[in-house]
């Protein structure tokens, strides 16, 4: 799964957020789901979760993306 970047921008609320999801293998053979979020232009926060298979990691990533889209995020252009 390639890196997925979502934005939620609302100038009336001074809101400019990003959410990035990426599934990659680590050096030890595990599959890592990395989530990074924060204000656009900033470093943001990061959380990494390890999965035994790429299929499980991609399913988790898809669920996270669906949840964010449900909260008003849109895929970045």
Buried (B, 14 or more C-beta within 10 A) or exposed (E): BEEBBBBBBEEEEEEBBBBBBBBEEEEEEEBBBBBBBBEEEEEBEEEEEEBEEBEEBBBBBBEBBEEBBEEEBEEEE
